[in-house]
Amino acid sequence: MKDLTKEIFTMLFLLTDARYLLRTHKFHEGGRYLPRGELMRILVEIKESLKRVEDIIERGDYLDVGGMDIVEGLEVRTIEEEYININPIQVGGRLTPEAMKAIIAYADGYSVCDWCLKPFRLDRIRRPQLERFHKELAEFIGMREARLVPGARRGFQAVINSVARDGIVLVSSLAHYTEYLAAEEAGAKVYEIPVGEDNVLRPENLEEKITEIKRKIGEEPDLVIVDHVDYQYGNLHPIRDLSRVAHEHDIPVLCNCAYTLGIMPVDGRRLEVDFIVGSGHKSFSSPAPSGILGIGDDYVEKVLSGSRIRGDVSGRTYPNKETSILGCTLMGCTAVAMMASFPRVKERVRRWGEEVEKANHFCQQFLRIAGNRVLSEMPRRHTLICVDTRESFDKIARGHKRRGYFLYEELRNRGITGIFPGATRIWKLNTYGLSWDEVRYLSETFIEIAKKYGIEIQ
Amino acid sequence: MKDLTKEIFTMLFLLTDARYLLRTHKFHEGGRYLPRGELMRILVEIKESLKRVEDIIERGDYLDVGGMDIVEGLEVRTIEEEYININPIQVGGRLTPEAMKAIIAYADGYSVCDWCLKPFRLDRIRRPQLERFHKELAEFIGMREARLVPGARRGFQAVINSVARDGIVLVSSLAHYTEYLAAEEAGAKVYEIPVGEDNVLRPENLEEKITEIKRKIGEEPDLVIVDHVDYQYGNLHPIRDLSRVAHEHDIPVLCNCAYTLGIMPVDGRRLEVDFIVGSGHKSFSSPAPSGILGIGDDYVEKVLSGSRIRGDVSGRTYPNKETSILGCTLMGCTAVAMMASFPRVKERVRRWGEEVEKANHFCQQFLRIAGNRVLSEMPRRHTLICVDTRESFDKIARGHKRRGYFLYEELRNRGITGIFPGATRIWKLNTYGLSWDEVRYLSETFIEIAKKYGIEIQ
């Protein structure tokens, strides 16, 4: 941890202690009583920290100092402050400053429930303005309704339970594991639609698979799940064409937008899909677990129906509670963080083109290293990139005393992190959110490491 | 919002901006480049805020100032800093200072995944030490295994799907709505065990209900869900005796500890139950959504079995991913917040006796107001209290120009919040976590309001 980072966290934590003082010393004999001494001591410590920050800025370089533990076994995480992070799953889920402030202010458990009035539902709360947020979110993704869910997987689960329970679900052969598990948990059978040699799903593959299932099992699938961009190659799949094939067979389509909703434009109506599922912690700058379930016109009633149970003794009913999502979902900091990130998310989606440009710039430079390959489709249409370095870095790894860890460590020593420790064969990175400076530095660093080990640069 | 509270948030937010500066200005031509001007401006603003805080402390009283918005429609929440909060569902979910620091440090989406190595599971991550936390948590609740889930309802869902899918689930007639919905979503039929006139569940009621179900439907229930403490009256139910009845019929028992796990002692082995489900945001000082699923010896394999699906095209399998909880659950700030709160939670559970004493003190004072009744069992064995003020405050409400809102407003003007706005008939409060000073002040305030409106004090 660098000294400057440590001072920022030191002050954030001191202020958290001050906040806790307010919370624990509210009243004394009817009036507010503050332990002045304790509060003053905190102020003094903040001033000392400020002074140290000024010294650091004056000095102009940053020293390594020890880490900080919050409780035993829980160190302060500073990767995003101190490294260029290219972790394939983390980059779209880094919080906006607004979301950081939101989780500070709404840290407590049921923090959004202060003004929960009839009909007692998260999507109807108006203070904070969650009702409006839900409406704007539905518009943003081009769906009739939107709900917040604890992660994309819970969106898959809600839809599968509603339309394919004990049925048949088709997924891409590149599908994420959570699609399989959500189907399995709903008692559904899962079959995979094979992708082409280019690792892109084709409408004809889907048509064939539906025919095959009908022939073999005598039934039509109940749901098709397609990945807008898959997690393995970051390839963009032709959702609208796939959807049209499914719809010819009257099969509804769920588009898994975990890698797209919140970073690139997603419009359910243009994609002609029935369900959109997104991930807050993957692509919407939100804390885990958070996700978005978007539902098209034809399925609102089916998926968002209220509970039909009536207590046989109490007579109680819960018609306002939506069964598939089990009523309220994100009743605290996760929901407000999504709301707080939304303005910046809308804005960044418009800048998606430049993000793709940066990814392509990286690939061009990366491919100058002899033996390097990019396994994702080229040119890139997404910032998630799957690379093959078996003929370059892996050859070095075999003779290196740190084995495969050498690459991870060489990068880390140069301020870059996020590749899987030990990976030198086939691995992934994601350039999303890096500045041009950072992308150039990243590209140059790989070349520099290659040169150091005598790999040819073209 | 009071001026002092506002200054604390102002500084927290300024430091969040400073942190964001670190994040967005990491590298420039290979070296760290910081926008000194911007950072210095933030430091100056923090100093100004510190100066104002000193003035406020010097002055010794706190002025009302305007609120702060994070984004439009999202105001800073200051209820816990500025009011004595007796909200029935919020008090056990207020964060510890350690949890607040944890969510600041682990704010970003997949923040706990930096060191996720084989077998790629949340409960096996060692940095932060989530693996040890899971083990200690299982011990703490006296169960074989513990898993984190996004809210208690997701724990119910995992268990019902595993042992009572399309089956029969018995719940208390005081059960929480999420138990009904989780059963409904799993295709199970729900029947209620009637409570006695004292609103406590009796073993003989359970025995009768099982007999009735067998007679009417010809089947035995697949699962019994009992509430350790119910949400309606806060009554403590005889779990071990109920469990023994269910076990005589070979029916597993899930104990819903949403109102107990994390604030009072819960030991699954002593309760002789098969499953424990707790809520992080209700009783474990954690952000929403978070919860705990504890599983006893006999059901670990059944509930925590890995996925059995094999991709028919890809051949991929996920035997390490636990299907009932859909793999990983809380991959960010929610998980570390639970871990950070754990030391203080363990400690506070030992002080449960005093919390109950305070609740009883409140009830004694509250009952001095003529017409007031406590509908919860007396003496209290829990801090959640259901009261009936139809013969006292509701009579005033009928003639008051603010109608039922008068009570809410009278309390709020005296620094107390958390009762349902408009409630003057049957309503709930929770004294958990209040200091003795605050409990006394709370009791006196109700008496003061009663006196103001001419209600007799005994």
Interface residues (C-beta under 8 A of the other chain):
Chain A: L4 T5 I8 F9 M11 L12 F13 L15 T16 D17 A18 R19 Y20 L22 R23 T24 K26 F27 H28 E29 G30 R32 L34 R36 L39 M40 L43 I46 K47 L50 V53 E54 I57 D61 Y62 I70 V71 E72 G73 L74 E75 V76 R77 I79 E80 E81 E82 Y83 I84 N87 I89 Q90 G92 G93 R94 L95 P97 E98 A99 M100 K101 A102 I103 I104 A105 Y106 A107 D108 G109 Y110 S111 V112 C113 D114 L117 R127 P128 Q129 R132 F133 P150 G151 R153 R154 Q157 N161 R165 S173 L174 A175 Y177 T178 Y180 L181 A182 A183 E184 E185 G187 V190 Y191 E192 I193 P194 G280 H281 K282 S285 S286 P287 A288 P289 S307 R308 I309 G311 D312 V313 S314 R316 Y318 K321 T323 S324 L326 G327 T329 L330 M331 G332 C333 T334 A335 V336 M339 A340 F342 P343 G415 P421 S435 D437 E438 Y441
Chain B: L4 T5 I8 F9 M11 L12 F13 L15 T16 D17 A18 R19 Y20 L22 R23 T24 K26 F27 H28 E29 G30 R32 L34 R36 L39 M40 L43 I46 K47 L50 V53 E54 I57 D61 Y62 I70 V71 E72 G73 L74 E75 V76 R77 I79 E80 E81 E82 Y83 I84 N87 I89 Q90 G92 G93 R94 L95 P97 E98 A99 M100 K101 A102 I103 I104 A105 Y106 A107 D108 G109 Y110 S111 V112 C113 D114 L117 R127 P128 Q129 R132 F133 P150 G151 R153 R154 Q157 N161 R165 S173 L174 A175 Y177 T178 Y180 L181 A182 A183 E184 E185 G187 V190 Y191 E192 I193 P194 G280 H281 K282 S285 S286 P287 A288 P289 S307 R308 I309 G311 D312 V313 S314 R316 Y318 K321 T323 S324 L326 G327 T329 L330 M331 G332 C333 T334 A335 V336 M339 A340 F342 P343 G415 P421 S435 D437 E438 Y441 E444
